[in-house]
Amino acid sequence: MAEAASLLGCTPTYVRRLCRTGALPAQRITGGWVIEAAALDQYRHGRPPDGKPRPAPPP
């Protein structure tokens, strides 16, 4: 969590929330989360897991 949070520029608590809600694809294993590097990279660069760009935020 700390490493992912550092890369995303947020807190580990926020990364856990992203994982729980499915916004950041991850697997819960033995009391922790495993985030694949590709999923983290896609999230960092604004691409959801399906590879399509996210819609622009409203003005």
PyRosetta script that sets phi, psi and omega in degrees:
from pyrosetta import init, pose_from_sequence

init()
pose = pose_from_sequence("MAEAASLLGCTPTYVRRLCRTGALPAQRITGGWVIEAAALDQYRHGRPPDGKPRPAPPP")
pose.set_psi(1, -42.6)
pose.set_omega(1, -178.0)
pose.set_phi(2, -62.7)
pose.set_psi(2, -41.6)
pose.set_omega(2, -179.3)
pose.set_phi(3, -67.5)
pose.set_psi(3, -43.9)
pose.set_omega(3, 178.7)
pose.set_phi(4, -63.5)
pose.set_psi(4, -42.7)
pose.set_omega(4, 179.5)
pose.set_phi(5, -61.9)
pose.set_psi(5, -40.2)
pose.set_omega(5, 178.7)
pose.set_phi(6, -63.0)
pose.set_psi(6, -43.1)
pose.set_omega(6, -179.7)
pose.set_phi(7, -67.5)
pose.set_psi(7, -34.2)
pose.set_omega(7, -178.8)
pose.set_phi(8, -87.8)
pose.set_psi(8, -13.8)
pose.set_omega(8, -179.4)
pose.set_phi(9, 74.9)
pose.set_psi(9, 37.4)
pose.set_omega(9, -179.9)
pose.set_phi(10, -140.5)
pose.set_psi(10, -170.1)
pose.set_omega(10, -179.2)
pose.set_phi(11, -93.1)
pose.set_psi(11, 156.8)
pose.set_omega(11, 174.9)
pose.set_phi(12, -59.3)
pose.set_psi(12, -32.9)
pose.set_omega(12, 177.9)
pose.set_phi(13, -61.5)
pose.set_psi(13, -41.6)
pose.set_omega(13, 179.1)
pose.set_phi(14, -66.6)
pose.set_psi(14, -39.7)
pose.set_omega(14, 178.5)
pose.set_phi(15, -62.9)
pose.set_psi(15, -41.8)
pose.set_omega(15, 177.3)
pose.set_phi(16, -60.9)
pose.set_psi(16, -39.8)
pose.set_omega(16, 178.3)
pose.set_phi(17, -63.9)
pose.set_psi(17, -42.4)
pose.set_omega(17, 177.5)
pose.set_phi(18, -59.7)
pose.set_psi(18, -40.5)
pose.set_omega(18, 179.2)
pose.set_phi(19, -66.7)
pose.set_psi(19, -46.7)
pose.set_omega(19, -178.8)
pose.set_phi(20, -60.7)
pose.set_psi(20, -39.1)
pose.set_omega(20, -176.8)
pose.set_phi(21, -83.4)
pose.set_psi(21, -11.3)
pose.set_omega(21, -179.8)
pose.set_phi(22, 89.0)
pose.set_psi(22, 0.5)
pose.set_omega(22, 178.5)
pose.set_phi(23, -65.8)
pose.set_psi(23, -30.5)
pose.set_omega(23, 176.1)
pose.set_phi(24, -120.5)
pose.set_psi(24, 109.3)
pose.set_omega(24, -177.7)
pose.set_phi(25, -58.9)
pose.set_psi(25, 127.4)
pose.set_omega(25, -179.3)
pose.set_phi(26, -158.0)
pose.set_psi(26, 164.9)
pose.set_omega(26, 177.0)
pose.set_phi(27, -120.5)
pose.set_psi(27, 138.8)
pose.set_omega(27, 177.2)
pose.set_phi(28, -90.4)
pose.set_psi(28, 120.0)
pose.set_omega(28, -178.1)
pose.set_phi(29, -134.4)
pose.set_psi(29, 122.3)
pose.set_omega(29, 175.3)
pose.set_phi(30, 46.3)
pose.set_psi(30, 54.1)
pose.set_omega(30, 175.0)
pose.set_phi(31, 77.7)
pose.set_psi(31, 5.1)
pose.set_omega(31, 178.3)
pose.set_phi(32, -135.3)
pose.set_psi(32, 179.5)
pose.set_omega(32, 179.7)
pose.set_phi(33, -115.6)
pose.set_psi(33, 143.1)
pose.set_omega(33, 174.3)
pose.set_phi(34, -117.0)
pose.set_psi(34, 121.7)
pose.set_omega(34, -179.8)
pose.set_phi(35, -115.1)
pose.set_psi(35, 122.3)
pose.set_omega(35, 178.5)
pose.set_phi(36, -69.7)
pose.set_psi(36, 144.2)
pose.set_omega(36, -178.4)
pose.set_phi(37, -58.3)
pose.set_psi(37, -39.5)
pose.set_omega(37, -179.3)
pose.set_phi(38, -64.1)
pose.set_psi(38, -40.4)
pose.set_omega(38, 179.4)
pose.set_phi(39, -65.6)
pose.set_psi(39, -41.3)
pose.set_omega(39, 178.6)
pose.set_phi(40, -65.0)
pose.set_psi(40, -42.2)
pose.set_omega(40, 179.0)
pose.set_phi(41, -63.1)
pose.set_psi(41, -43.6)
pose.set_omega(41, 178.5)
pose.set_phi(42, -61.7)
pose.set_psi(42, -43.3)
pose.set_omega(42, 179.7)
pose.set_phi(43, -63.8)
pose.set_psi(43, -43.5)
pose.set_omega(43, -179.2)
pose.set_phi(44, -60.3)
pose.set_psi(44, -34.6)
pose.set_omega(44, -175.4)
pose.set_phi(45, -99.5)
pose.set_psi(45, 14.5)
pose.set_omega(45, 172.5)
pose.set_phi(46, 77.9)
pose.set_psi(46, 20.9)
pose.set_omega(46, 178.5)
pose.set_phi(47, -112.7)
pose.set_psi(47, 124.5)
pose.set_omega(47, 176.1)
pose.set_phi(48, -69.4)
pose.set_psi(48, 170.2)
pose.set_omega(48, -176.7)
pose.set_phi(49, -55.7)
pose.set_psi(49, -25.8)
pose.set_omega(49, -179.6)
pose.set_phi(50, -80.1)
pose.set_psi(50, -3.5)
pose.set_omega(50, 175.8)
pose.set_phi(51, 87.5)
pose.set_psi(51, -7.7)
pose.set_omega(51, 179.7)
pose.set_phi(52, -83.0)
pose.set_psi(52, 143.6)
pose.set_omega(52, 179.7)
pose.set_phi(53, -63.3)
pose.set_psi(53, 148.4)
pose.set_omega(53, 175.9)
pose.set_phi(54, -73.7)
pose.set_psi(54, 149.6)
pose.set_omega(54, 177.0)
pose.set_phi(55, -65.7)
pose.set_psi(55, 151.4)
pose.set_omega(55, 178.9)
pose.set_phi(56, -67.1)
pose.set_psi(56, 146.5)
pose.set_omega(56, 177.8)
pose.set_phi(57, -66.4)
pose.set_psi(57, 152.6)
pose.set_omega(57, 180.0)
pose.set_phi(58, -64.5)
pose.set_psi(58, 150.1)
pose.set_omega(58, -178.3)
pose.set_phi(59, -67.2)
pose.dump_pdb("model.pdb")
